[in-house]
Amino acid sequence: MSDELKPGVEPAVARFPAPIWIIVVMLVLLYFGGIYFDRHGGWFDRRVYFPYTSAGELAVYQPQSGASASLTHGRTIYENVCGTCHGSDGLGKANQAPPLAGSEWVAKDVVSLARVPLLGLNGPITVAGQGWNLGMAPMGAGLSDADLAAVLSYLRTSWGNQSPPVSEEDAKAARAAISGSAPTEANLKKMTPVERGRLVFQKYGCSQCHGRDGIGGVSNPNAKTAELIPGLIYIADGYNRDELTAFIRRGERVIPRKNPAGPEPPHFMPQWGKIVTPDELNDLADFLFSLKPKGSDIGF
């Protein structure tokens, strides 16, 4: 029998160092616990609970009506369609897109403002005293009148801008003044897919980047593709229909650089899947495949 177990013998207390693995496990748990709390904890806001992560995210799902609902909807459209270039804060991005916060363009009349998202913009402009010479595709061409009104109202009332909001009727009138006589639904049904696809190519301003009838040649400094936006006339040799439509939907945000240490090319392929309808996309694919010169094959 050991001395510790003998009757009348007091147990002895000894000191032993804590195993290092326990300390390591505790630190790892604290680290990942902190990350989890930062992403899911809502920072002790009693209104926020799973699956929501912040009061701002929760506010989007709250019942709203009237002007408040319209502005919330406009913000959602802005984040999906415009925010990638102009920034969620409306401050724009260098060599990519001018600011919308404090922009005199946002304060213009509704027709002048709507012309930019409906038709796009090319050539030098001045925004808040700074010159810009970048192209913008007509990212709003596929929006309904209600959606166009919502996003324009969001621009005109956010980031310190204080212009009046835009009604759906205002947006409809502006579209009519800008677009003139667009083909009717009945006339579109009489056209071939290639003919409709050509109209889609024009509607969304694809020629601003890819050139008339997809011949290419628009400058894109430091892009690996010879510092040009590539042409589309041989796209049938590089893609099948599913691959092409999938690429148009997802776009290409990061363009390979000619000089890896140089600046990011200013032009990129937007996510057109958020804007172009499935029927328009199918017609556009037919049109692009039709551009290949007859009897030619570059051997992709």
C-alpha positions in Angstrom: 0.0 0.0 0.0 1.4 3.4 -1.0 2.0 6.1 1.7 -0.8 8.3 0.2 -3.4 5.5 0.9 -2.3 4.7 4.4 -4.7 5.7 7.2 -3.7 9.0 8.9 -1.5 10.1 6.1 -2.5 13.5 4.6 -2.5 13.5 0.7 0.2 15.6 -0.8 -0.5 18.3 -3.4 1.9 18.6 -6.3 2.2 21.0 -9.2 2.2 19.8 -12.8 2.4 22.0 -15.9 -0.8 22.0 -18.1 -0.4 20.1 -21.3 0.4 22.5 -24.1 -2.2 20.9 -26.4 -5.0 22.1 -24.2 -3.7 25.7 -24.6 -3.5 25.3 -28.3 -7.0 23.8 -28.6 -8.4 26.7 -26.5 -6.7 29.3 -28.7 -8.0 27.6 -31.9 -11.6 27.5 -30.4 -11.4 31.1 -29.4 -10.1 32.1 -32.9 -12.8 30.2 -34.8 -15.4 31.2 -32.3 -14.6 34.9 -32.9 -14.9 34.4 -36.7 -18.2 32.7 -36.3 -19.5 35.4 -34.0 -18.3 38.1 -36.4 -20.2 36.5 -39.3 -23.3 35.3 -37.5 -23.6 37.0 -34.1 -25.2 40.2 -35.1 -23.0 42.0 -32.6 -25.4 41.5 -29.7 -28.3 43.1 -31.5 -31.4 41.4 -30.1 -33.2 41.8 -33.4 -30.7 39.7 -35.3 -30.8 35.9 -35.1 -30.0 33.0 -37.4 -29.9 33.0 -40.5 -29.4 36.8 -40.5 -26.1 38.3 -39.7 -26.7 42.0 -39.4 -29.4 44.5 -38.8 -28.9 45.9 -42.3 -29.5 42.4 -43.9 -32.5 41.9 -41.7 -34.0 45.3 -42.8 -34.2 44.1 -46.4 -36.7 41.5 -45.5 -39.0 43.7 -43.4 -42.4 44.5 -44.8 -42.3 47.8 -46.5 -44.6 49.9 -48.6 -44.6 53.1 -50.7 -41.4 55.1 -51.2 -39.5 53.0 -48.6 -40.2 49.8 -50.5 -39.3 51.3 -53.8 -35.9 52.6 -52.5 -35.1 49.2 -51.0 -35.9 47.6 -54.3 -33.8 50.2 -56.1 -30.9 49.5 -53.8 -31.1 45.8 -54.6 -31.1 46.5 -58.4 -28.2 48.9 -57.9 -26.1 46.3 -56.0 -26.7 43.6 -58.7 -26.3 45.8 -61.8 -24.3 48.9 -61.0 -22.5 48.4 -57.8 -19.7 46.3 -59.2 -18.3 49.3 -61.1 -19.6 52.3 -59.2 -19.2 50.8 -55.7 -21.8 50.2 -53.0 -20.9 53.6 -51.6 -21.4 55.4 -54.9 -17.9 56.7 -54.9 -16.9 55.0 -58.2 -13.6 53.3 -58.9 -10.4 54.7 -60.4 -10.0 53.8 -64.1 -13.3 51.9 -64.1 -16.4 54.1 -63.3 -17.0 57.7 -62.1 -18.7 58.5 -58.8 -22.5 58.8 -58.5 -22.3 60.5 -55.1 -22.5 64.3 -55.7 -22.5 63.7 -59.5 -24.2 66.4 -61.6 -25.2 63.6 -64.0 -27.5 62.1 -61.3 -29.1 65.5 -60.8 -30.0 66.0 -64.5 -33.5 65.7 -65.8 -35.0 62.2 -65.9 -34.6 61.7 -69.7 -30.9 62.7 -69.6 -30.2 60.5 -66.6 -32.2 57.5 -67.9 -30.3 57.7 -71.3 -27.1 56.4 -69.6 -28.4 53.1 -68.3 -30.7 52.6 -71.3 -28.2 53.4 -74.1 -24.9 53.2 -72.4 -22.2 55.9 -72.6 -19.0 56.2 -74.7 -16.4 59.0 -75.0 -15.0 61.6 -72.7 -17.2 63.1 -70.0 -16.6 65.2 -66.9 -18.0 64.2 -63.5 -17.5 66.4 -60.5 -14.7 68.2 -62.2 -12.8 65.1 -63.2 -12.4 63.8 -66.8 -13.4 60.2 -67.7 -13.0 58.4 -71.0 -14.4 55.0 -70.4 -17.2 53.1 -72.1 -20.4 51.9 -70.3 -22.7 49.3 -71.7 -26.5 49.9 -71.5 -26.8 47.9 -68.3 -30.3 49.1 -67.7 -31.7 48.3 -71.1 -33.4 45.1 -69.8 -35.0 46.7 -66.7 -38.8 47.2 -66.6 -40.1 50.7 -66.1 -40.8 50.0 -62.4 -37.2 48.7 -61.9 -35.7 51.6 -63.8 -37.7 54.1 -61.7 -36.6 52.4 -58.5 -32.9 52.4 -59.2 -32.9 55.9 -60.6 -34.7 57.1 -57.4 -32.1 55.3 -55.3 -29.3 57.1 -57.1 -31.0 60.5 -56.7 -31.7 60.1 -53.0 -28.5 58.3 -51.7 -25.0 59.3 -50.6 -26.0 62.9 -50.1 -27.8 63.3 -53.4 -31.0 65.2 -53.0 -32.9 65.2 -56.3 -36.5 64.2 -56.5 -37.3 60.4 -57.0 -38.4 59.0 -60.3 -41.9 57.6 -60.8 -42.7 54.6 -63.0 -44.6 56.9 -65.3 -41.5 59.2 -65.5 -39.4 56.2 -66.4 -41.9 55.0 -69.1 -42.0 58.4 -70.7 -38.2 58.7 -70.6 -37.8 55.3 -72.3 -40.3 56.3 -75.0 -38.5 59.6 -75.6 -35.1 57.8 -75.8 -35.9 54.5 -77.7 -38.3 55.9 -80.3 -40.1 53.1 -82.1 -39.0 49.7 -80.9 -40.3 46.5 -82.7 -43.6 45.3 -81.4 -43.9 41.8 -79.8 -45.8 40.7 -82.9 -43.1 41.9 -85.2 -40.4 40.2 -83.1 -42.2 36.9 -83.5 -42.1 37.2 -87.3 -38.3 37.6 -87.2 -35.7 34.8 -87.4 -33.7 34.1 -84.2 -30.6 35.6 -85.9 -32.5 38.8 -86.7 -33.8 39.1 -83.1 -30.3 38.3 -81.9 -28.9 41.3 -83.9 -31.5 43.5 -82.1 -30.4 42.1 -78.7 -26.7 42.8 -79.7 -27.7 46.4 -80.5 -30.1 46.8 -77.5 -27.5 46.0 -74.9 -24.7 48.0 -76.6 -22.5 44.9 -77.3 -21.0 46.8 -80.3 -19.6 49.4 -77.9 -17.0 46.9 -76.8 -17.0 44.2 -79.4 -17.3 46.4 -82.4 -19.9 46.6 -85.1 -21.2 43.0 -85.9 -18.6 41.7 -83.5 -15.4 42.6 -85.4 -13.7 43.7 -82.2 -10.9 46.1 -82.0 -12.0 48.3 -79.1 -9.0 49.3 -76.9 -8.6 47.6 -73.5 -5.2 48.7 -72.2 -3.0 46.0 -70.6 -5.4 43.2 -71.6 -3.7 40.0 -72.6 -5.7 39.9 -75.8 -3.4 42.3 -77.6 -4.8 45.1 -75.4 -8.1 44.9 -77.3 -11.5 43.6 -76.6 -11.7 40.4 -78.7 -13.9 40.1 -81.8 -16.7 37.6 -81.9 -16.8 36.5 -85.5 -15.0 33.2 -84.7 -16.8 32.5 -81.4 -18.5 29.4 -83.0 -15.1 27.7 -83.2 -14.4 28.2 -79.5 -17.8 27.6 -77.8 -20.8 25.4 -78.2 -24.2 26.9 -77.3 -24.3 25.9 -73.7 -20.8 27.1 -73.1 -21.4 30.4 -74.8 -24.7 31.2 -73.0 -23.1 30.2 -69.7 -20.2 32.5 -70.3 -22.5 35.4 -71.2 -24.6 34.8 -68.0 -21.6 34.8 -65.6 -19.4 37.3 -67.4 -15.7 37.7 -66.8 -14.8 40.2 -64.0 -11.0 39.6 -64.0 -9.4 40.1 -67.4 -5.9 38.5 -67.8 -3.2 41.2 -67.9 -0.6 41.5 -70.6 1.8 42.9 -68.0 1.0 41.1 -64.7 2.5 44.0 -62.8 0.6 46.6 -64.7 -2.9 48.1 -64.1 -6.1 46.2 -64.3 -7.7 46.5 -67.8 -10.6 48.9 -67.5 -13.1 46.9 -69.6 -14.6 43.6 -68.4 -17.5 41.3 -69.3 -20.5 42.1 -67.0 -22.8 39.4 -65.7 -25.4 39.6 -68.4 -27.4 36.8 -66.8 -28.9 39.3 -64.4 -30.1 41.5 -67.2 -30.7 39.6 -70.5 -33.8 37.4 -70.6 -33.4 33.7 -71.5 -35.2 34.2 -74.9 -32.9 37.1 -75.7 -29.9 35.1 -74.7 -30.8 32.2 -77.0 -31.4 34.7 -79.9 -28.1 36.4 -79.2 -26.3 33.1 -79.3 -27.8 32.4 -82.8 -26.7 35.8 -84.0 -23.1 35.4 -82.7 -22.8 31.9 -84.3 -24.0 33.4 -87.6 -21.0 35.9 -87.6 -18.5 33.3 -88.6 -17.3 33.9 -92.2 -18.6 31.2 -94.5 -16.1 28.5 -95.3 -13.5 29.7 -92.7 -12.1 27.7 -89.8 -9.3 28.9 -87.5 -8.9 25.4 -86.0 -9.9 25.9 -82.4 
